Amino acid sequence: MKPVEEAIDDLQSRALAYEIIFQSICSELPQLFVDKAIENIELNFKAFESGTHSEAGKAKLEAAKAVASRIVGAKI
């Protein structure tokens, strides 16, 4: 089993890689597709927000929104 630090490092590296991959894909899509994806992302975040009542959960959703905004290049 990996030490905790290595596991955290691995997860952070994977998350960064996924973010870069999705940014690259989004930048190549027609704007219509990106706009529809943004609408869907916003709806999904609203659904998660309505079911999230803890402050920790709300903070994680806000952090996830920031990442999603960076990926699609628009404020979510």
Secondary structure by P-SEA (a helix, b strand, c coil): cccaaaaaaaaaaaaaaaaaaaaaaaaaccaaaaaaaaaaaaaaaaaaaaacccaaaaaaaaaaaaaaaaaacccc
